[in-house]
Amino acid sequence: MTTSVAKIIVANLEITDFEKYEEDDNARYSGEYCWSFMTEQNDKYYLKFKFQNTDSWVKFVSFHIAVY
């Protein structure tokens, strides 16, 4: 996946694509939360990210074509 495609997918996310948020299961990141989205734009994509630096940055943990 190219950066250009990823930016288009993120720009087109809608609230209905939101699936869940949950505390990171890695003890190293205790107290941090991961946000999960599933969106369909030609293919179905799974996105999981964290807000960083007091919510001004997003760190993608997972971003791929969904296999389920």
ABEGO torsion letter per residue (X at the ends): XBAAAAAAAAAABBAAABABBBBBABAAABGBBBBBBBBBBGBBBBBBBBBBGGGABBBBABBBBBAX
